[in-house]
Structure formats: structure tokens, C-alpha cells
Amino acid sequence: EPEPEPEPEPEPEPEPEPEPEPEPEPEPEPEPEPEPEPEPEPEPEPEPEPEPVAETDTPADSEAEAAAEAEAGSKMVKRKRSLWEFLNTPVQDLFKEGELVAEDELERERQVAFLGLGRDKPEMEGKEKASWISHFRSRLARTRDQFSESITRLTRGRTKVDEDMLEELEEILLQSDVGIGTTDAVLEHLRAEAKKRRFLPEEVLPTLTQYLEDSLQSEPFRLVPDKLNIFLIVGVNGTGKTTSVGKIGAKLKISGYKVMFAAADTFRAAAIEQLAVWGKRVNCPVIQHHEGADAAAVVYDAIQSARAKKVDALLIDTAGRLHNKDHLMEELKKVYRIVEREKQDAHVQCLLVLDATTGQNGLRQAEVFAKAVNLNGLVLTKLDGTAKGGVIFSIKRELNLPIRLLGVGEHLGDLQEFEPKAFVQALFAQDDSAISTDDDA
């Protein structure tokens, strides 16, 4: 039997034409993304119904927004509201790629007020001024303890000003390194007051304060506008010359001046490197030669470069030299001659940096340097580390040299223009409540 034709494999139900994927309803021509209803002319974001004036933001909402804005937009101002933090800001945090970091004009004004140098500053408000003097006062603790607190103890419980009291006062003044000349002048002034009227012991301190403040009056540290200002910084070893040069440059930069450094301390390799670091921090060019090079040649090149680049201030760092080494002082004279010869119409100031901890020895240093160069002023450093801050009165009286700057710490905010009133207040105020400002009624 002819094998019953194998039932032709029932035509495998032609895989029911997989319902031709029902012609995927030709992706219903993706309803041409229904021509995204031409973003139905985004109903011109129905003119965001000007956020119905945020329903005129309730006072609570607007206060919250203002607070958020103040926090976001003025972060640096908020962070620096503490004067202590502001004055102690590291230099590298004040500059970014050589430009002053300031979130807004208020921040910039505050930086100029507290850290700037060389021009009139924005006026500090009464509270800020009192805070600055308080900051200054804390840095002068050692001198104040030796000086004003001893005088306060001297007058306590006394009923009259007599010779015994004046003799004790003389001892206090001499121990504070005020010097014989200034001490004699102070005592003579107090005796004269006692002769004119009934002079009470409690009047001694305010009378002394006013006399010393008057004796320290001097012109503020200023640059001559539209001219090259050359600052030759001199002094013995270890007084802080290079650091002072760097700080002065940074503070002038904060005030908007164009600054250049000259590394004329060619004896100490570290001095050149140290000044180069300052130059990098504040984006100031540094003119330098190799270690051991002729300092006068460095100064010559620096003056030519400063003039060509129309610099406002050229700060020249010199090698520390002992005031009793004649050959070193002769070299300084050579550098000074180069400055005088090449200055043309530039304004030259020669500033002597003195370490306050040396006391009356600083007066001797100043006398010797004054014979070598024409000194125009003093930068007194390390006042925070001594009880002999009274030397400032002696130097001013004996040499009649203006005190230009005072250093009372390591931070940029601790190098300040010398202000006699602020200095004397900081020296004699027994506590912050005794600090007054010009705004006080």
C-alpha cells in the first residue's frame, strides 16, 4: 500500500501571518508628534501672569528671600563681619590671580578701610573704629601692663600729686623705655599743671595721655599721586624688613596702586625667595638678580623698570646690616646714591624698620642709619612682643622722625598706619569700655 501520503504536514498554519504586526498602525505616523501642536505657541507661557506679582510676596516671604540673597551674594561679607576674622585673613585668601577678592562694593570698601594703605580710606563707623582700637589694644598688652596699669596703681588712693608720686612715675616711664628726654619733658609738664591749679591724682593719667598723643603727631603715610614713589627699606638684621616690604606692597595693592618689588638683599638667598613669594601672592613684579649680586645694580634696574611700567610704588628690600659695621653702612650709602641719582622726578622715602623689642638700642640704630641715608620715617615692628613700646616716644622726640607704620602681629591686618590717637588709646585704655571714637557724643 502506497504509504498514505503523509498528510501534507498541515501547512503549518502559515504562522498566522503574525498578524502583520498589525502594520504597527504605521506608528500612526506618530501623529506627527502631533506637530507638537506647535508647542501650542507655548501659550506664550501665558505671560507668566507676571507670577501674579508673587502675590505681592508676603512680608515674611520677602524677608526670607532677602536673607537668602544676602547669604548667597555676600557670603564673604557675612563671613568677615567679625573684625577679628577680617584683620586676620591670610594674604593668599585676599587675592586671586593678583586681583582683590571682593564679592561687592561693600566688601571692597571694608577691605580698603581696614587693610589698605597710602590714600584716604572710607570712614569707619564708630563701632568699627572702637573694634579696631580694641584689636590694637589686645596686641599691646605687654606694654600696657608695664605702662598704663602701673600708672593707675600709682594714682589709686592718693589725695594729691607730690614729688614722691612724680618720682615713682619717673621710674615707671623709664622702665617702659620712654627714655630720659621724654620722661623729663612729661614730668615738667605735670609739674606745670600742678602749679597752675589744684591737680588731682586721677587727672594724671588723662593729662599724660593727651601730652603723649600731642607729642606723636605726624603726617599720615601717603603716596604722591601721578609720580613714581620709591621706598627704600633699611634696618639691621632680624627686624622684619622683607616681611614689611611684602605687607606694605599687599596693602598698597588693596588700595588700587600698581606696585613693584626690588630684591636688593642679595646676601641672603632666602630674602630673594621670600620676596618672590610675596610678588606671586599679590601679582607684583619682582626685580631680582642672583645671590651675591651687586645690590646697587638691582636697584638701578628696578628704577628703570618701574619707570617704564609706570608703577606707582617701588619697594626696595635691602640687606640687614649691623649699625656698628662701617663697611656695611658704606654699601648702603652706595645704594642710596644710586636711588638719588636715578630718581629724576620720583618721590623718595627712606624708611627704617625697627624691632620694638630692642628698646633704647633702637634709638642708637636710628641715629647711625640717619647719618648714612636721609631717613623719612619709621616702621616699628613686633610691638606685640615687648613691654618696651614706650621707645616710640623717645625715638619721635630725639630724632623727630615720623612713625609711619606699626606692626603688632603676623597678619596683614596687624601692620597699620600709625595713628597717634588710636595708639595712645590702645596703650592706656584699661578695658574696651574706656575706648572712645570721634562719633561719641
Buried (B, 14 or more C-beta within 10 A) or exposed (E): EEEEEEEEEEEEEEEEEEEEEEEEEEEEEEEEEEEEEEEEEEEEEEEEEEEEEEEEEEEEEEEEEEEEEEEEEBEBBBEBEEBEEBBBBEBEEBBEEEEBBBBEEEBBBBBBBBBBBBBEBBEBEEEBBBBBBBBBBBBBEBBBEBBBBBBBEBBEEBEEBEEEBBEBBBEBBBBBBBBEEBBEBBBEBBBEBBEEEEBEBEBBBEBBBEBBBEBBEBEBBBBEEEEBBBBBBBBBEEBBBBBBBBBBBBBBBBBEBBBBBBBBBBBBEEBBEBBBEBBEBBEBBBBBBEBEBBBBBBBBBBBEBBBEEEBBBBBBBBBBBEBEEEEBBEBBEEBBEBBBEBBEEBBBBBBBBBBBBBBBBBBEBBBBBBEBBEBBBBBBBBBBBBBBBBBBBBBBBBBEBBBBBBBBBBBBBBBBBBBBBBBBBBBBBEEEEEBBBEEEE
